[in-house]
Amino acid sequence: MRYFDLDGNEIPEEQFVALYANTQLKQIRRTKTEGGYVSTVWLGIDHNWLPTGPPLIFETMVFGGPMDTYQRRYSTYWEAVAGHDEIVTLEAMEREFV
């Protein structure tokens, strides 16, 4: 398994465990919606299961509403922030059409 800090630097498991223990680092964004909420977190573990491509260490997921369980993963903090905002907008648009 490969571990990464919030800046995308590969780190040893011991450093990851110490960082991950800090709950304030994990939650990047959380937005309440009419149907539930959208959450973006730092995973710290590479979730790119393909043999090529960048590590995927952040995840946005929708809980509740028409997009319930929809998710996206990202390589960088700023991609995750932008993706979170995009999904919040998409989730609001989905509610209009349901």
Secondary structure, 3 states (H helix, E strand, C coil): CCEECCCCCEECHHHHHHHHCCHHHHEEEEEECCCEEEEEEECCECCCCCCCCCCCCEEEEEEECCCCCCEEEECCHHHHHHHHHHHHHHHHHHHHHC
